[in-house]
Amino acid sequence: MEENKKVEKTRPKHRDKFEALDNLSLGISMVAAVAIGFGIGYGLKTIFEIDWLLWLGVFWGISAAILNVYKAYKRAQKSFEGMENDPRYAHRAKYGDKELNDNED
């Protein structure tokens, strides 16, 4: 009989907290990416004495920040994929955000 029981996938106890911290750190990682890019650009400008290398580093940092936002968006989109067929949200998807007992006076 025990063989016929479904084996449930166990989730770590604090998985939701780690996911929330990961999403919270998005803003910090954006600032850090631009700062690191600026630092690399400034270092290259100082070493090679070419002014546009600073702006190249800033561009790399901004590009890395945009990539971080894109990865977070894809991760959030993947986590919401299963909700489209959930009956709890079917009414909202069909009728919008209005409540069921909307009394307009």
VENMOSUL-V30618 format. One record per helix or strand of 2 or more residues. SS is the DSSP state (H for helix, E for strand). FROM is the first residue (numbers start at 1). LEN is the number of residues. Records with the same first field share a line. If there is no record, write none. Layout:
SS=FROM-LEN / FROM-LEN
This chain:
H=2-3 / 15-34 / 52-28 / 81-5 / 87-9
